[in-house]
Amino acid sequence: MSRPPASARPQLLPSPLASWPPAWTPAAVVFDCDGLLVDTESRWVVLQDAYLASHGAAFDDVTRRAVTGQSAEVVVTTIAEHVGKEPLVVADELFAAHREDVTEQEPPLPGAVEIVRAAAAAVPVAVASNSPRDMLDAKLAAIGLLDVVDATVSIDDVAHGKPAPDLYLTAAAALGAAPGDCLALEDSEVGACAATSAGLHLLAVPSVPGQAPEAPRTLDSLEDPVLRDWIAGWERRR
């Protein structure tokens, strides 16, 4: 599995994020979840690598980069191809290991709770994730954000998960905003492709090594002080 050629990737629109901080208040904001708000992605990667190693297999850098941010179905199918097992068997074994691994609450990433709350105080906010509905709501509830956001969109709610644009288009519609007036925040290349394909303005905050989402603006962390001050100055649209 490899990244799509540059000619096949969505082209970035002229973006207010080209200047920093932008002189712009988005009509709405759509956040990713795993790897952006909650520190699940790194643990999921460790678990995948351990499972592959137990079968004498491993992902090369290209495959690892391509599956990061994908739905569980895509990840499981790719692992099954590497270990020579049926995807349903891999899913049962991998998720059993995942349940054993999750012994404590998965923590929010630095700045995540504060940034979502600050954004939600000014404009409508949604979370769009490749996670199933029950897992998405449980993760947001655990970090105190489920009742803060206006909408959540899971992979169960759309025909196609990321990197297709469905999740972001559905989230923007749920918030009553045109995609081109919305801000998206993503950590992965797969998620970035989904957001830009949907026409949202993308702010990338990668957290997994090897990920380099294409975006007009990339930050090291949601604790970025300019991001915090920019959101604090947004025009209130509630």
Residue frames as a rotation matrix with the C-alpha (Angstrom) as fourth column:
MET 1
0.584 0.812 0.000 0.00
0.812 -0.584 0.000 0.00
0.000 0.000 -1.000 0.00
SER 2
-0.583 -0.812 0.024 1.40
0.812 -0.581 0.058 3.41
-0.033 0.053 0.998 -0.92
ARG 3
-0.264 0.434 -0.861 0.42
0.171 -0.858 -0.485 7.04
-0.949 -0.275 0.152 -0.89
PRO 4
0.663 0.510 0.548 -1.49
0.640 -0.006 -0.768 8.30
-0.388 0.860 -0.330 -3.93
PRO 5
-0.320 -0.795 0.515 0.66
0.939 -0.337 0.063 10.15
0.123 0.504 0.855 -6.47
ALA 6
-0.749 -0.051 -0.661 0.76
0.314 -0.905 -0.287 13.90
-0.583 -0.423 0.694 -6.11
SER 7
-0.910 0.395 -0.124 -1.43
-0.308 -0.449 0.839 14.34
0.276 0.802 0.530 -9.17
ALA 8
-0.311 0.826 -0.470 -4.17
0.367 0.561 0.742 12.24
0.877 0.058 -0.477 -7.51
ARG 9
-0.516 0.085 -0.853 -4.16
0.849 -0.083 -0.522 14.07
-0.116 -0.993 -0.029 -4.19
PRO 10
0.615 0.780 0.113 -6.60
0.787 -0.617 -0.023 16.91
0.052 0.104 -0.993 -3.53
GLN 11
-0.316 -0.703 0.637 -5.12
0.604 -0.667 -0.436 20.30
0.732 0.247 0.635 -4.24
LEU 12
-0.378 0.125 -0.917 -5.01
0.852 -0.341 -0.398 22.68
-0.362 -0.932 0.022 -1.31
LEU 13
0.508 0.636 0.581 -7.33
0.772 -0.635 0.020 25.65
0.381 0.438 -0.814 -1.69
PRO 14
-0.383 -0.515 0.767 -6.12
0.051 -0.841 -0.539 29.20
0.922 -0.168 0.348 -1.09
SER 15
0.200 0.430 -0.880 -6.31
0.794 0.455 0.403 29.29
0.574 -0.779 -0.251 2.67
PRO 16
0.721 0.081 0.688 -6.67
-0.268 -0.884 0.384 31.91
0.639 -0.461 -0.615 5.38
LEU 17
0.922 -0.388 0.010 -4.23
0.169 0.425 0.889 29.72
-0.349 -0.818 0.457 7.33
ALA 18
0.462 -0.785 0.412 -1.41
0.697 0.035 -0.716 30.84
0.548 0.618 0.564 5.04
SER 19
-0.172 -0.469 0.866 -0.90
-0.344 -0.796 -0.499 33.73
0.923 -0.384 -0.025 7.48
TRP 20
0.218 0.179 -0.959 -0.41
0.695 0.661 0.282 32.98
0.685 -0.728 0.020 11.16
PRO 21
-0.565 0.771 0.296 -2.41
0.366 0.555 -0.747 33.85
-0.740 -0.313 -0.596 13.06
PRO 22
-0.595 0.391 0.702 -5.13
0.751 -0.043 0.659 34.13
0.288 0.919 -0.268 10.43
ALA 23
-0.882 0.447 -0.147 -7.40
-0.376 -0.857 -0.352 37.15
-0.283 -0.255 0.924 10.16
TRP 24
-0.404 0.697 -0.592 -10.36
-0.471 0.397 0.788 34.77
0.785 0.597 0.168 9.98
THR 25
-0.511 0.361 0.780 -13.03
-0.681 0.383 -0.624 33.22
-0.524 -0.850 0.050 12.18
PRO 26
-0.961 0.181 -0.211 -14.31
-0.009 0.739 0.674 29.89
0.278 0.649 -0.708 10.82
ALA 27
-0.152 0.980 0.130 -18.04
-0.774 -0.200 0.600 29.32
0.614 -0.009 0.789 10.66
ALA 28
0.882 0.361 0.303 -17.50
-0.470 0.702 0.534 25.95
-0.020 -0.614 0.789 12.36
VAL 29
-0.203 -0.979 0.033 -14.71
-0.977 0.200 -0.070 23.58
0.062 -0.046 -0.997 13.38
VAL 30
0.883 0.386 -0.266 -14.36
-0.381 0.922 0.071 19.83
0.273 0.038 0.961 12.81
PHE 31
0.001 -0.877 0.481 -11.81
-0.975 0.106 0.195 17.91
-0.221 -0.469 -0.855 14.87
ASP 32
0.013 -0.142 -0.990 -10.44
-0.272 0.952 -0.140 14.43
0.962 0.271 -0.026 14.28
CYS 33
0.865 0.300 0.403 -10.29
-0.462 0.158 0.873 12.25
0.197 -0.941 0.275 17.41
ASP 34
0.845 -0.525 0.102 -7.61
0.414 0.763 0.496 9.52
-0.339 -0.377 0.862 17.49
GLY 35
-0.004 -0.959 0.284 -4.11
1.000 -0.001 0.008 10.94
-0.008 0.284 0.959 17.50
LEU 36
-0.329 -0.041 0.944 -5.40
0.277 -0.959 0.055 14.52
0.903 0.279 0.327 17.68
LEU 37
0.248 0.514 0.821 -7.59
-0.676 -0.515 0.527 14.68
0.694 -0.686 0.220 20.79
VAL 38
0.811 0.107 0.575 -6.94
-0.509 0.614 0.603 11.29
-0.289 -0.782 0.552 22.40
ASP 39
-0.166 -0.975 -0.150 -3.63
-0.977 0.142 0.158 9.43
-0.133 0.172 -0.976 22.61
THR 40
0.573 0.447 0.686 -4.94
-0.329 0.893 -0.307 6.24
-0.750 -0.050 0.659 21.02
GLU 41
0.882 -0.144 -0.448 -3.01
-0.430 0.142 -0.892 6.20
0.192 0.979 0.063 17.75
SER 42
-0.074 -0.997 0.017 0.43
-0.908 0.060 -0.414 5.56
0.412 -0.046 -0.910 19.25
ARG 43
-0.320 0.016 0.947 -0.86
-0.671 0.703 -0.238 2.67
-0.669 -0.711 -0.214 21.39
TRP 44
0.748 0.647 0.147 -2.70
-0.301 0.528 -0.794 1.20
-0.592 0.550 0.590 18.40
VAL 45
0.579 -0.629 -0.518 0.53
-0.668 -0.003 -0.744 1.31
0.467 0.777 -0.422 16.36
VAL 46
-0.417 -0.750 0.513 2.49
-0.909 0.346 -0.233 -0.44
-0.002 -0.564 -0.826 19.13
LEU 47
0.053 0.544 0.837 -0.17
-0.459 0.758 -0.463 -3.15
-0.887 -0.360 0.290 19.31
GLN 48
0.912 0.264 -0.315 -0.15
-0.384 0.274 -0.881 -3.68
-0.146 0.925 0.352 15.54
ASP 49
0.198 -0.932 -0.304 3.65
-0.830 0.006 -0.557 -3.95
0.521 0.363 -0.773 15.48
ALA 50
-0.454 -0.331 0.827 3.64
-0.796 0.568 -0.210 -6.48
-0.400 -0.754 -0.521 18.33
TYR 51
0.481 0.712 0.512 1.02
-0.319 0.686 -0.654 -8.59
-0.816 0.151 0.557 16.57
LEU 52
0.836 -0.230 -0.498 2.94
-0.492 0.085 -0.866 -8.52
0.242 0.969 -0.042 13.31
ALA 53
-0.145 -0.981 0.126 6.20
-0.932 0.093 -0.349 -9.40
0.331 -0.168 -0.928 15.08
SER 54
-0.154 0.155 0.976 4.56
-0.651 0.727 -0.218 -12.40
-0.744 -0.669 -0.011 16.77
HIS 55
0.782 0.445 0.437 3.91
0.060 0.644 -0.762 -13.73
-0.621 0.622 0.477 13.26
GLY 56
-0.094 -0.937 0.337 7.40
0.651 0.199 0.733 -12.94
-0.753 0.288 0.591 11.96
ALA 57
0.124 0.226 0.966 6.14
0.925 -0.380 -0.030 -9.98
0.360 0.897 -0.256 9.94
ALA 58
-0.313 -0.190 -0.931 6.43
0.574 -0.818 -0.025 -6.20
-0.757 -0.542 0.365 9.97
PHE 59
0.837 0.521 0.167 5.17
0.481 -0.555 -0.678 -3.16
-0.261 0.648 -0.715 8.15
ASP 60
-0.329 -0.875 0.355 7.69
0.935 -0.355 -0.006 -1.28
0.132 0.330 0.935 6.06
ASP 61
-0.742 -0.038 -0.669 7.72
0.331 -0.890 -0.315 2.50
-0.583 -0.455 0.673 6.39
VAL 62
-0.904 0.408 -0.129 5.55
-0.326 -0.461 0.825 3.02
0.277 0.788 0.550 3.31
THR 63
-0.307 0.822 -0.480 2.82
0.407 0.569 0.714 0.67
0.860 0.023 -0.509 4.54
ARG 64
-0.376 0.130 -0.918 2.90
0.914 -0.109 -0.390 2.08
-0.151 -0.985 -0.078 8.06
ARG 65
-0.909 -0.008 -0.418 2.52
-0.012 -0.999 0.047 5.58
-0.418 0.048 0.907 6.69
ALA 66
-0.772 0.611 -0.174 -0.36
-0.278 -0.079 0.957 4.53
0.571 0.788 0.231 4.44
VAL 67
-0.202 0.749 -0.631 -2.44
0.578 0.611 0.541 2.75
0.791 -0.255 -0.556 7.11
THR 68
-0.786 -0.114 -0.607 -2.07
0.594 -0.409 -0.693 5.38
-0.169 -0.906 0.389 9.84
GLY 69
-0.734 0.584 -0.347 -5.45
-0.460 -0.803 -0.378 7.02
-0.500 -0.118 0.858 10.34
GLN 70
-0.637 0.517 -0.572 -7.30
-0.431 0.377 0.820 4.42
0.639 0.769 -0.018 8.28
SER 71
0.395 0.849 0.352 -10.36
-0.863 0.211 0.459 2.58
0.316 -0.485 0.816 9.55
ALA 72
-0.070 -0.370 0.926 -9.86
-0.718 0.664 0.211 -0.57
-0.693 -0.650 -0.312 11.63
GLU 73
0.775 0.427 0.467 -11.18
-0.003 0.741 -0.671 -2.61
-0.632 0.519 0.575 8.70
VAL 74
0.838 -0.510 -0.193 -8.42
-0.324 -0.182 -0.928 -1.35
0.439 0.841 -0.318 6.39
VAL 75
0.011 -0.873 0.487 -5.72
-0.994 -0.062 -0.089 -1.88
0.108 -0.483 -0.869 9.03
VAL 76
0.152 0.122 0.981 -6.91
-0.499 0.866 -0.031 -5.40
-0.853 -0.485 0.192 9.83
THR 77
0.958 0.237 0.163 -7.10
0.024 0.500 -0.866 -6.37
-0.287 0.833 0.473 6.15
THR 78
0.569 -0.814 -0.116 -3.57
-0.605 -0.319 -0.729 -5.09
0.556 0.485 -0.675 5.56
ILE 79
-0.154 -0.602 0.783 -2.22
-0.948 0.313 0.054 -7.00
-0.277 -0.735 -0.619 8.58
ALA 80
0.526 0.436 0.730 -4.03
-0.264 0.900 -0.347 -10.15
-0.808 -0.010 0.589 7.43
GLU 81
0.955 -0.213 -0.206 -2.26
-0.179 0.142 -0.974 -9.91
0.236 0.967 0.098 4.07
HIS 82
0.160 -0.969 0.188 1.09
-0.846 -0.233 -0.480 -9.68
0.508 -0.082 -0.857 5.85
VAL 83
-0.413 -0.335 0.847 0.55
-0.829 0.524 -0.197 -12.61
-0.377 -0.783 -0.494 8.23
GLY 84
-0.778 0.073 -0.624 -1.38
-0.402 0.705 0.584 -14.93
0.482 0.705 -0.519 5.90
LYS 85
-0.812 0.575 -0.096 -4.56
0.451 0.516 -0.728 -15.18
-0.369 -0.635 -0.679 7.96
GLU 86
-0.142 0.859 0.491 -8.20
0.834 -0.164 0.527 -14.42
0.533 0.485 -0.694 7.32
PRO 87
-0.561 -0.087 0.823 -9.17
-0.100 -0.980 -0.171 -10.86
0.822 -0.178 0.541 8.24
LEU 88
0.510 0.825 0.242 -11.90
-0.389 -0.030 0.921 -12.04
0.767 -0.564 0.306 10.64
VAL 89
0.603 -0.389 -0.696 -9.35
0.699 0.679 0.226 -14.13
0.385 -0.623 0.681 12.55
VAL 90
-0.503 -0.837 0.216 -6.91
0.658 -0.533 -0.532 -11.22
0.560 -0.126 0.819 12.72
ALA 91
-0.185 0.512 0.839 -9.68
-0.336 -0.835 0.436 -8.90
0.923 -0.202 0.327 13.90
ASP 92
0.813 0.525 -0.252 -10.66
0.010 0.420 0.907 -11.26
0.582 -0.740 0.336 16.74
GLU 93
0.347 -0.763 -0.545 -7.05
0.907 0.420 -0.011 -11.74
0.238 -0.491 0.838 17.87
LEU 94
-0.555 -0.608 0.568 -6.04
0.502 -0.789 -0.355 -8.11
0.664 0.088 0.743 17.51
PHE 95
-0.017 0.625 0.781 -9.05
-0.414 -0.715 0.563 -6.68
0.910 -0.314 0.271 19.31
ALA 96
0.820 0.184 -0.543 -8.71
0.352 0.585 0.731 -9.27
0.452 -0.790 0.414 22.10
ALA 97
-0.139 -0.951 -0.277 -5.13
0.958 -0.058 -0.280 -8.03
0.250 -0.304 0.919 22.58
HIS 98
-0.498 0.011 0.867 -6.42
0.095 -0.993 0.067 -4.45
0.862 0.116 0.494 22.45
ARG 99
0.582 0.788 0.199 -8.93
-0.176 -0.116 0.977 -5.11
0.793 -0.604 0.072 25.23
GLU 100
0.623 -0.442 -0.646 -6.17
0.767 0.509 0.391 -6.60
0.156 -0.739 0.656 27.39
ASP 101
-0.391 -0.870 0.299 -3.91
0.811 -0.480 -0.335 -3.62
0.435 0.111 0.894 26.64
VAL 102
-0.231 0.382 0.895 -6.44
-0.151 -0.923 0.354 -0.99
0.961 -0.053 0.271 27.64
THR 103
-0.218 0.057 -0.974 -6.04
0.859 0.485 -0.164 -1.12
0.463 -0.873 -0.154 31.40
GLU 104
-0.357 0.097 -0.929 -6.54
0.604 -0.735 -0.309 2.59
-0.713 -0.671 0.204 32.00
GLN 105
0.699 0.689 -0.189 -8.25
0.358 -0.567 -0.742 5.56
-0.619 0.451 -0.643 30.40
GLU 106
-0.010 -0.667 0.745 -6.59
0.993 -0.094 -0.071 6.71
0.118 0.739 0.664 27.21
PRO 107
-0.134 -0.079 -0.988 -5.42
0.609 -0.793 -0.019 10.25
-0.782 -0.604 0.154 27.99
PRO 108
0.930 0.360 0.078 -6.17
0.301 -0.622 -0.723 13.40
-0.212 0.696 -0.686 26.01
LEU 109
0.079 -0.913 0.400 -3.26
0.931 -0.076 -0.357 14.82
0.356 0.400 0.844 24.08
PRO 110
-0.490 -0.340 -0.803 -1.74
0.719 -0.678 -0.152 18.03
-0.492 -0.652 0.577 25.45
GLY 111
-0.881 0.140 -0.451 -3.98
-0.229 -0.962 0.149 21.04
-0.413 0.235 0.880 24.87
ALA 112
-0.847 0.530 0.054 -6.81
0.320 0.425 0.847 19.00
0.426 0.734 -0.529 23.34
VAL 113
-0.122 0.865 -0.487 -9.52
0.992 0.108 -0.057 19.57
0.003 -0.491 -0.871 25.94
GLU 114
-0.229 -0.035 -0.973 -8.72
0.407 -0.911 -0.064 23.25
-0.884 -0.411 0.223 26.29
ILE 115
-0.932 -0.185 -0.311 -8.72
-0.188 -0.487 0.853 23.92
-0.309 0.853 0.420 22.54
VAL 116
-0.646 0.762 0.050 -12.01
0.569 0.437 0.697 22.10
0.509 0.478 -0.716 21.89
ARG 117
0.027 0.670 -0.742 -13.68
0.956 -0.235 -0.177 23.94
-0.294 -0.704 -0.646 24.76
ALA 118
-0.455 -0.264 -0.851 -12.33
0.138 -0.964 0.226 27.31
-0.880 -0.015 0.475 23.58
ALA 119
-0.995 0.092 -0.041 -13.48
-0.051 -0.105 0.993 26.69
0.087 0.990 0.109 20.00
ALA 120
-0.450 0.878 -0.160 -16.90
0.773 0.473 0.423 25.46
0.448 0.067 -0.892 21.12
ALA 121
-0.212 0.344 -0.915 -17.41
0.710 -0.590 -0.386 28.64
-0.672 -0.731 -0.119 23.16
ALA 122
-0.537 -0.109 -0.836 -17.29
-0.290 -0.907 0.304 30.65
-0.792 0.406 0.456 19.93
VAL 123
-0.302 0.352 -0.886 -18.52
-0.947 -0.007 0.320 28.52
0.106 0.936 0.335 17.02
PRO 124
0.781 0.591 0.200 -20.26
-0.599 0.800 -0.024 25.18
-0.174 -0.101 0.979 16.35
VAL 125
-0.327 -0.945 0.028 -17.89
-0.940 0.328 0.092 22.22
-0.096 0.004 -0.995 16.75
ALA 126
0.850 0.514 -0.115 -17.97
-0.524 0.847 -0.087 18.58
0.053 0.134 0.990 15.62
VAL 127
-0.235 -0.872 0.430 -15.72
-0.679 0.463 0.569 15.54
-0.695 -0.158 -0.701 15.84
ALA 128
0.726 0.399 -0.560 -15.37
-0.687 0.458 -0.564 13.31
0.031 0.794 0.607 12.76
SER 129
-0.192 -0.813 0.550 -13.64
-0.849 0.419 0.322 9.96
-0.492 -0.405 -0.770 13.22
ASN 130
-0.227 -0.004 -0.974 -12.98
-0.694 0.703 0.158 6.63
0.684 0.711 -0.163 11.55
SER 131
-0.971 -0.081 0.227 -13.86
-0.229 0.603 -0.764 5.02
-0.075 -0.794 -0.603 14.90
PRO 132
-0.444 0.874 -0.200 -17.16
0.604 0.456 0.653 3.14
0.662 0.169 -0.730 15.34
ARG 133
0.148 0.638 0.755 -19.93
-0.135 -0.743 0.655 5.10
0.980 -0.199 -0.024 17.06
ASP 134
0.905 0.282 -0.319 -19.68
0.247 0.263 0.933 3.42
0.347 -0.923 0.169 20.47
MET 135
0.159 -0.934 -0.321 -15.91
0.987 0.146 0.066 3.80
-0.014 -0.327 0.945 20.66
LEU 136
-0.432 -0.303 0.849 -15.98
0.465 -0.882 -0.078 7.43
0.773 0.361 0.522 19.52
ASP 137
0.419 0.683 0.598 -18.59
-0.205 -0.571 0.795 8.49
0.885 -0.456 -0.099 22.04
ALA 138
0.850 -0.135 -0.509 -16.85
0.508 0.468 0.723 6.57
0.141 -0.873 0.467 24.85
LYS 139
-0.162 -0.987 0.016 -13.50
0.965 -0.162 -0.207 8.23
0.207 -0.018 0.978 24.14
LEU 140
-0.390 0.063 0.919 -15.01
0.129 -0.984 0.123 11.72
0.912 0.166 0.376 24.05
ALA 141
0.714 0.689 0.123 -17.03
-0.076 -0.098 0.992 11.08
0.696 -0.718 -0.017 27.22
ALA 142
0.567 -0.545 -0.617 -13.91
0.808 0.512 0.290 9.86
0.158 -0.663 0.731 29.02
ILE 143
-0.567 -0.824 -0.011 -12.11
0.816 -0.560 -0.145 13.16
0.113 -0.091 0.989 28.43
GLY 144
-0.266 0.554 -0.789 -15.16
0.588 -0.556 -0.588 15.28
-0.764 -0.620 -0.177 29.14
LEU 145
-0.841 -0.143 -0.521 -15.87
-0.258 -0.742 0.619 16.47
-0.475 0.655 0.587 25.60
LEU 146
-0.743 0.570 0.351 -18.92
0.667 0.591 0.452 14.50
0.050 0.571 -0.820 24.48
ASP 147
0.276 0.912 -0.302 -21.31
0.925 -0.338 -0.175 17.12
-0.262 -0.231 -0.937 25.87
VAL 148
-0.154 -0.423 -0.893 -19.13
0.156 -0.903 0.400 20.00
-0.976 -0.078 0.205 24.68
VAL 149
-0.959 -0.275 -0.069 -19.31
-0.036 -0.123 0.992 19.34
-0.281 0.954 0.108 20.93
ASP 150
-0.257 0.906 -0.336 -22.42
-0.820 -0.389 -0.421 19.95
-0.512 0.168 0.843 18.85
ALA 151
0.793 0.496 -0.353 -22.11
-0.609 0.643 -0.464 16.83
-0.003 0.583 0.812 16.69
THR 152
-0.266 -0.845 0.464 -20.09
-0.554 0.528 0.644 13.64
-0.789 -0.086 -0.608 16.34
VAL 153
0.659 0.388 -0.644 -19.78
-0.752 0.343 -0.563 11.68
0.003 0.855 0.518 13.10
SER 154
-0.008 -0.623 0.783 -18.43
-0.457 0.699 0.551 8.13
-0.890 -0.353 -0.290 13.15
ILE 155
-0.861 -0.357 -0.363 -17.55
-0.485 0.362 0.796 5.70
-0.153 0.861 -0.484 10.40
ASP 156
-0.687 0.672 0.275 -20.92
0.584 0.736 -0.342 4.04
-0.432 -0.075 -0.899 11.10
ASP 157
0.097 0.784 -0.613 -22.68
0.233 -0.616 -0.752 7.19
-0.968 -0.069 -0.242 9.88
VAL 158
0.166 -0.144 -0.975 -21.21
-0.807 -0.588 -0.051 7.40
-0.567 0.796 -0.214 6.37
ALA 159
0.971 0.202 -0.124 -20.78
-0.234 0.723 -0.650 5.28
-0.042 0.660 0.750 3.28
HIS 160
0.488 -0.870 -0.064 -17.00
0.529 0.353 -0.772 5.70
0.694 0.343 0.633 3.18
GLY 161
0.747 -0.308 -0.589 -14.51
0.508 -0.308 0.805 6.53
-0.429 -0.900 -0.074 5.91
LYS 162
0.595 -0.651 -0.472 -11.39
-0.663 -0.729 0.169 8.63
-0.454 0.212 -0.865 5.58
PRO 163
-0.718 -0.550 -0.427 -9.60
0.388 -0.825 0.410 9.30
-0.578 0.129 0.806 3.23
ALA 164
-0.328 0.693 0.642 -12.96
0.795 -0.164 0.584 9.82
0.510 0.702 -0.498 1.47
PRO 165
-0.842 -0.076 0.534 -14.54
-0.073 -0.965 -0.253 13.21
0.534 -0.253 0.807 2.25
ASP 166
-0.083 0.968 -0.237 -17.82
0.323 0.251 0.912 11.79
0.943 0.000 -0.334 3.61
LEU 167
0.002 0.067 -0.998 -17.10
0.993 0.115 0.009 12.27
0.116 -0.991 -0.067 7.32
TYR 168
-0.782 -0.381 -0.493 -16.14
0.465 -0.884 -0.055 15.92
-0.415 -0.272 0.868 6.90
LEU 169
-0.794 0.569 0.214 -19.01
-0.104 -0.474 0.874 16.72
0.599 0.672 0.436 4.54
THR 170
0.065 0.842 -0.535 -21.46
0.577 0.406 0.709 15.14
0.814 -0.355 -0.460 6.97
ALA 171
-0.217 -0.226 -0.950 -19.96
0.958 -0.237 -0.163 17.02
-0.188 -0.945 0.268 9.92
ALA 172
-0.986 -0.155 -0.063 -20.10
0.136 -0.962 0.238 20.38
-0.097 0.226 0.969 8.15
ALA 173
-0.466 0.882 0.068 -23.74
-0.015 -0.085 0.996 19.75
0.885 0.463 0.053 7.19
ALA 174
0.093 0.490 -0.867 -24.59
0.861 0.398 0.317 18.80
0.501 -0.776 -0.384 10.78
LEU 175
-0.415 -0.343 -0.843 -23.15
0.768 -0.628 -0.123 22.13
-0.488 -0.699 0.524 11.92
GLY 176
0.636 0.771 0.016 -25.05
0.629 -0.507 -0.589 24.07
-0.447 0.385 -0.808 9.25
ALA 177
0.306 -0.636 -0.708 -21.88
-0.369 -0.765 0.528 25.39
-0.877 0.100 -0.469 7.62
ALA 178
0.927 -0.122 -0.355 -20.45
-0.326 0.204 -0.923 25.28
0.185 0.971 0.150 4.10
PRO 179
0.724 -0.683 -0.093 -17.27
0.681 0.688 0.252 23.14
-0.108 -0.246 0.963 4.02
GLY 180
0.055 -0.755 0.654 -15.24
0.718 -0.425 -0.551 26.04
0.694 0.500 0.519 2.60
ASP 181
0.300 0.106 0.948 -16.11
-0.418 -0.879 0.230 28.12
0.857 -0.466 -0.219 5.66
CYS 182
0.984 0.161 0.074 -14.95
-0.145 0.496 0.856 25.43
0.101 -0.853 0.511 8.12
LEU 183
-0.003 -0.984 0.179 -11.67
-0.968 -0.042 -0.248 24.68
0.252 -0.174 -0.952 9.89
ALA 184
0.890 0.167 -0.425 -10.53
-0.092 0.977 0.190 21.05
0.447 -0.130 0.885 10.15
LEU 185
0.143 -0.868 0.475 -7.84
-0.989 -0.105 0.104 19.75
-0.040 -0.484 -0.874 12.50
GLU 186
0.953 0.124 -0.276 -6.13
-0.190 0.956 -0.226 16.46
0.236 0.268 0.934 11.70
ASP 187
0.397 -0.854 0.336 -3.02
-0.589 0.043 0.807 14.49
-0.703 -0.519 -0.486 12.68
SER 188
-0.095 -0.421 0.902 -2.72
0.279 0.859 0.430 11.96
-0.955 0.293 0.036 9.84
GLU 189
-0.885 -0.275 -0.375 -2.17
-0.292 -0.300 0.908 12.00
-0.363 0.913 0.186 6.10
VAL 190
-0.720 0.683 0.124 -5.32
0.651 0.604 0.460 9.93
0.239 0.412 -0.879 5.58
GLY 191
0.078 0.774 -0.628 -7.39
0.874 -0.357 -0.331 12.38
-0.480 -0.523 -0.704 7.60
ALA 192
-0.391 -0.313 -0.865 -5.81
-0.056 -0.931 0.362 15.36
-0.919 0.190 0.347 5.89
CYS 193
-0.997 0.039 0.067 -6.80
0.072 0.173 0.982 13.94
0.027 0.984 -0.176 2.52
ALA 194
-0.308 0.947 -0.095 -10.40
0.945 0.316 0.084 13.56
0.109 -0.064 -0.992 3.75
ALA 195
0.100 0.345 -0.933 -10.59
0.590 -0.776 -0.224 17.11
-0.801 -0.528 -0.281 5.04
THR 196
-0.580 -0.390 -0.715 -9.08
-0.270 -0.736 0.620 18.78
-0.769 0.553 0.322 1.98
SER 197
-0.918 0.318 0.237 -11.16
0.369 0.468 0.803 16.62
0.144 0.825 -0.547 -0.37
ALA 198
-0.031 0.960 -0.278 -14.24
0.995 0.003 -0.101 17.90
-0.096 -0.280 -0.955 1.42
GLY 199
0.124 0.026 0.992 -13.08
0.549 -0.834 -0.047 21.48
0.826 0.551 -0.118 0.94
LEU 200
0.935 0.164 -0.314 -12.31
0.354 -0.415 0.838 22.42
0.007 -0.895 -0.446 4.55
HIS 201
0.441 -0.824 0.355 -9.31
-0.518 -0.557 -0.649 24.54
0.733 0.102 -0.673 5.55
LEU 202
0.756 -0.135 -0.640 -6.83
0.364 0.900 0.240 22.22
0.544 -0.414 0.730 7.23
LEU 203
0.326 -0.692 0.645 -4.66
-0.899 -0.438 -0.015 22.72
0.293 -0.575 -0.764 10.28
ALA 204
0.518 -0.206 -0.830 -2.36
0.032 0.975 -0.222 19.70
0.855 0.089 0.511 10.74
VAL 205
0.280 -0.436 0.856 -1.05
-0.956 -0.204 0.209 18.59
0.084 -0.877 -0.474 14.14
PRO 206
0.369 -0.142 -0.919 0.79
-0.278 0.926 -0.254 15.28
0.887 0.349 0.302 13.52
SER 207
0.477 -0.153 0.865 1.48
-0.875 0.013 0.485 13.10
-0.086 -0.988 -0.128 16.55
VAL 208
0.796 -0.195 0.574 2.70
0.130 0.980 0.153 9.80
-0.592 -0.047 0.805 15.08
PRO 209
-0.139 -0.932 -0.334 6.28
-0.358 -0.267 0.895 9.68
-0.923 0.244 -0.297 13.72
GLY 210
-0.773 -0.258 0.579 6.44
0.406 0.499 0.766 9.44
-0.486 0.827 -0.281 9.93
GLN 211
0.219 0.918 0.332 3.22
0.950 -0.124 -0.285 11.34
-0.220 0.378 -0.899 9.31
ALA 212
-0.787 -0.438 -0.434 3.50
0.302 -0.888 0.348 14.55
-0.538 0.143 0.831 7.27
PRO 213
0.167 0.943 0.289 -0.03
0.837 0.020 -0.547 15.70
-0.521 0.333 -0.786 6.38
GLU 214
-0.693 -0.322 0.645 -0.19
0.660 -0.644 0.387 18.21
0.291 0.694 0.659 3.54
ALA 215
0.422 0.807 -0.413 -1.71
0.902 -0.421 0.098 21.39
-0.095 -0.414 -0.905 4.96
PRO 216
0.430 -0.235 0.872 -1.32
0.286 -0.880 -0.378 25.15
0.856 0.412 -0.312 4.65
ARG 217
0.090 -0.402 0.911 -0.39
-0.835 -0.529 -0.151 25.25
0.543 -0.747 -0.383 8.34
THR 218
0.371 -0.063 -0.927 1.20
0.312 0.948 0.061 22.58
0.875 -0.311 0.371 10.57
LEU 219
0.374 -0.197 0.906 1.69
-0.813 -0.539 0.219 22.85
0.445 -0.819 -0.362 14.33
ASP 220
-0.628 -0.681 -0.375 3.70
-0.352 0.679 -0.644 20.72
0.693 -0.272 -0.667 16.73
SER 221
-0.804 0.330 -0.495 0.99
0.594 0.501 -0.630 20.63
0.040 -0.800 -0.599 19.38
LEU 222
0.159 0.933 0.322 -2.49
0.653 -0.344 0.675 21.83
0.741 0.103 -0.664 20.29
GLU 223
0.430 -0.100 -0.897 -0.73
0.813 -0.390 0.433 23.71
-0.393 -0.915 -0.087 23.09
ASP 224
-0.404 -0.600 0.690 0.60
0.852 -0.522 0.046 26.17
0.333 0.606 0.722 20.50
PRO 225
-0.448 0.228 -0.865 0.21
0.592 -0.649 -0.478 29.63
-0.670 -0.726 0.156 22.11
VAL 226
-0.904 0.143 -0.403 -0.63
-0.369 -0.737 0.566 31.36
-0.216 0.660 0.719 18.83
LEU 227
-0.635 0.714 -0.296 -3.43
0.249 0.552 0.796 28.85
0.731 0.432 -0.528 18.21
ARG 228
-0.310 0.501 -0.808 -4.79
0.950 0.123 -0.288 29.48
-0.044 -0.857 -0.514 21.69
ASP 229
-0.586 0.037 -0.809 -4.70
0.210 -0.958 -0.196 33.26
-0.782 -0.285 0.554 21.30
TRP 230
-0.946 0.265 -0.184 -6.21
-0.252 -0.250 0.935 33.11
0.202 0.931 0.303 17.80
ILE 231
-0.432 0.825 -0.364 -9.20
0.608 0.565 0.558 31.10
0.666 0.020 -0.746 19.01
ALA 232
-0.353 0.260 -0.899 -9.64
0.840 -0.335 -0.427 33.42
-0.412 -0.906 -0.100 21.99
GLY 233
-0.707 0.001 -0.707 -10.07
-0.129 -0.983 0.128 36.31
-0.695 0.182 0.696 19.52
TRP 234
-0.835 0.420 0.355 -12.70
0.518 0.385 0.764 34.65
0.184 0.822 -0.539 17.32
GLU 235
-0.644 0.746 0.170 -15.92
-0.701 -0.665 0.259 36.44
0.306 0.047 0.951 16.58
ARG 236
-0.739 0.433 0.517 -18.70
-0.137 0.655 -0.744 34.73
-0.660 -0.620 -0.425 18.54
ARG 237
-0.699 0.484 -0.526 -21.09
-0.597 0.008 0.802 32.91
0.393 0.875 0.283 16.21
ARG 238
-0.702 0.506 -0.502 -23.41
0.621 0.779 -0.083 31.38
0.349 -0.370 -0.861 18.77
